[in-house]
Amino acid sequence: MTQSTNHLPAFGRLGLGTANLGNLYRELTDDVAWQILDVAWESGIRYFDTAPHYGLGLAERRLGAFLQTKPRDDYVISTKVGRLLRPNPEGAGTLDLQNEYAVPADLKRVWDFSPDGVRRSLDESLDRLGLGSVDVLYLHDPERHDLALGMSDGIPALARLRDEGVVRAIGVGSMVTETLLETALTGLADVLMVAGRYTLAEQPVYPGVLEACTANGVRIVNASVFNSGLLATNDPATKARYDYGGVPPEVLARAQSIAAIAQSFDVELPAAALQYSLRDPLVASVVTGSSTPEQLRQNVERMDAPIPEAFWQRLTDEGLIHP
């Protein structure tokens, strides 16, 4: 089995992640979810990422309903495998709040990295999406179950689907550097979805993961560039959410130092956070979520905000970002 010779799809600089459309943290109405997707489309976004995990399939259903109204050749879509959704009678009458989703817990996630499980996961995602295909397939958070099994069974199963022409590209989606590195070193992946590990506040993918990507022809789709909220405002604060939890003191101190320099250059910190990793040719796209249409419009504007080269050089000179 060899790495695909197919070119990656054209993601575009900014893509939309759909965890919020699965009611991450709080409920969104169907109307608001549709408005967010409509703003994305009208703003020129053509890459959409989703997963069964997001709201126990709700994000896939909402995204699929929207994309069914668009020409299939006009967008790129990725979803994820590794967690099958199965009936959960014990969850009747409760919400999936232990996983941070405000949706009925009538389903549960069941790990399965086997070739059969990977294929069933894809087929079930296509049913929820109401689409005939996805472009990119990621193994989702394999380290949360069994990283060794993910590398020995899951990634080869994905590569087989790609080599059979079922999907165009494959990789892993993870917020753990070890997982990203091991995936790049398999020589089978086309793309890594890096979640929160290549941001303005911290870059633990440097140098190991980036070197492995360069050596093995792997590109990066960069997600969670706000570190789950830390970099989403001009004034990072102790109470900010970081990787779905509290902010480590050293990360907060670095973010505040960067914010002070940004202010001196009249640069919005969130704009810098969105644009930073795109300076690296390995990065094919930045994916960000949104809980309101207005928030998404703001991120689209920030992606195009002018940022002077002197700002990046100052951060580099002070050792706050890697060159």
N, C-alpha and C positions, 0 to 999 in steps of 0.2 A: 504494500500500500504506500503510495507516494503523495506528497503534498499536491494540492490542486494547481494546475497551470492556468485556471481561469482567473481573470482579473476580478478583484473585488468590485462590487457595485459602487456606483457613485453616490456616496452617502450625503454629500454636502457638508459644509462647515458646521452647521447646527442641526441636530436631530432632536426629536421629542421622545423622552422616556415616559412611560405610562403608568408608573406605580401609583401616582395620584388618582388616575382614572379608576384604579381598583379600590378607592376609598382608603388610601394610606392616611393614618391618623384620624381622619374625619370623613364623614359622608359627603360626597358630591352628588348632586342630582344628575339625571341623564341629560337634562338640558345644558347644565354648566359643562359637563364633560364634552358634549357635542360642540359647544361654543369654543372650548379650548382647542379641540381638533380643527375647527373651522379657522380659527386665528392662525394656527400652525400652517395650514394649507395656504391661506391667503398671504402669509408672510414668506412663502417660498420654501418652507420646510417640506422635505420629501423623504426623510428617513424617520421611521417610527419603530421603537423598540418596546417589546412587551414580554410577558411571561405568565405561565399558569399561576405562579406564586402570588402575583399581584391581585389581591382581592379574590382569591380562589376562583380565578377565571373571569372575573368581572371586567378587568381591563381588556382582556382579549376580546370579549363579546362587544364591548363598547367600541374599541378600535376597529374591529372587523365590520361592524355595522356602518361606520363612517367610510371606511376604505372601499366598501362595496359600491359606493356611489362615485368612485373615481376610477379612471382607466388603470388597469393593472400595471401597465408598462411605465406609469408615471411616478411610481414611488418604490421605495425600498423598505422592506419590513423584516425584522428579526424577532424571534422568540427563543424560548429556552426550554431545555429538557433536564431531567434528573428528578423532578418531583411530579409524580402522578397524582391526580385528584380523585379521591374515592369517597363513597358515602361515609358519613360520620353521625350515626344515630345519636351518639352521646352528646353531640353538640346542638341538638335541637333546642331552639329557643334562646341560644346564646350567640354572642358575636365573637369573631376571630381576633379579639383584642390582644391575646398573647403574642400574636404575630404582627400587631400594629395595624390591622385592617378592620375597619368598621363595616363588616359584612357578616351575614349569617354563617355560623360555623357548621353548616349542614354537610360540608365536605371537609376532608382532611388531606394533608400532603403525605404521600408515601414515596420514600426514596427508591429509585430503581435506575441503575446505570447500565443495565444489561442491554444488548442489542435489541431484544424484543421490547424492553421497557422504553428505550429511546425512540423506537419507531412508533410505539403506541402513543407516547407523549406527543410526538409531532402530529400524528393523525388526529388526536383529540383536540390539539390546539387548532388545527385547520378546521375542525368541526365548529369550534367556538367562534373562530374568526369568520367562518363562512367563505373562506378563500381556498383556492386550489393549490397554493404554494406559498412558502416564505423564501426569502433570499438567503438569510443568514441564520444559523442555528448555533446557540451557545449552550455548553454544559454549565448549569447554574449552581454556583456555590458548592462545588464538590467537597471542599474541605469540611463543610458542616456535617457531612455524613461519613465519607471514607475517601480521602484524597488518593490513596494508592489505587483503590478500585476505580476511581474516576479516571485516572491516567491509564490503567491497564485495560479497562472495559469501555468506559464512557467515550473517551476521545477517539479511539479506533472505531467505535460504532458510528460516531458522527462522521468521521472521515469516509467511512464506507458509503454513507448516504450521499456525501458530496461526490465521491468518485462514481456513483451510480447516476448522478445528475439530478438527484431529488432536491438538493439545495446547492446554492452557488459557493458558499463559504461556511467555514465552521471555526469554532474556537471555544473559549471559556469566558464566563462572566463571573468576576470575583473581586472582593476587596482585600484579599490576602496575597501578599507579595510572593510567598512560596508557591501558591497555586499558579499564579501568573507565570512565574519562572519555569516551573516544571512543565507547564503546557507549551510554552515557547520552545523548550528544549526537546519536546517530542518530535519536532520536525513535521508534525501533521497539521498544525493549526494555521489558519490564514489570518486570524484577527483575534485580539484580546479585547474584551470589554473590561477596562480598568476602572474600578469603582472607588474613588476617593484616595487613590494611592499615587496620583500624579496631579497634584494641585498646587496652587500658588503658596499654600501654607506648608506643604510637605511633599517630598518626591522620593519615597522609598523605592520606587522602580529604578532609581538611578544608583549605580550604573548597571547592576546585574540584569534586570529584566530588559532594559533598553538594548544592552549588548546582545542578549539572546535573541531579541526580535530582529535586530540588524543581521545577525548571523544566519537566521533561519527564514528570512523573508516574511516576517509577521508584522502586520500593521496594528494600530491601536485605535479603538473607539473609546474615548475618555468620558466617563460618567461621574456623577457626584462631584463636580468640580468646585462646588461650594462647601464641600465637606459636611453635607447634610444641613447646612445653615450658617456655619461659622463665617463664611466669606460672602454671605448673601446681602450684607449691609456694609456701609462705610465704616462702621464702628463695632468691630468684633468684641463681644462681651462674655463674661464668665457664664452667663445663663444661656448662651447660644448652644444649639444642638450640634454635636459633632459625632459623626458615625453613629447616629441614633442614640447617643448618650451624652455624658458630660465631656467638657473640653480638657485635655491634659494641660497642665500649666505651661509646659515648654512650647506646646503648639499655639496656645493662646498668646503667649508673649511674642512669638514670631509673627503671628497674624497681626498683632497690634503694631509691631514695628513696620511691617509692610504697609499697613493702613496709614501710618503717619507719613511715610514716604509718598504714598499715593496722593494724600491730601496736598503735600507740598508741590506735586506736579499737576494738581487739579484733575486727577484721574479717579474715577469711581472704582472702588475696590471690587465690586461685583463684575464690572466690565473687564478689569484686569484678570480676574479669576476665570472668566469665560474664555478670554483670548490667549492666556499664557501658554497652554500646552500646544496650541496650534502653531506655535513657532517651531515646533519639532516636526520634521517631515515624516516621522513615523506615525504621527497622529492624523488619522483620516477624518475624524469628526469628533465633535463634542456633543454629548447628549445631556439634556437637562429636562427635568420635570417641571410641572406647573400645576398649581391648585386653583388658579383663576386665569381668565383670558387676559386681564390686565398685566399680570405677572409675566406671562409669556410675551406679550408685546414689548414689555420693558427689556426682557432678555434679548429679544431680536434686535432692538435698538442698541443695546450694550455691545452686542457682537460686532457692530460696525463703528463703535465710538473710536475716535482717533486716540492713540496712545503713543507718546514720543519714545523713540529708541533710547533716549537718555534715562528714562524711567527704568527700563529693563536692565540697562547697564549699571545703574545705581544699586538695584537689588542684587545683581550678580557681584558687584564689587564689595558689598557688605556681607556677602555670604548667606543671603536670605533665600536665594534660589540657585539651583545648579545652572551652569552655562548651557 
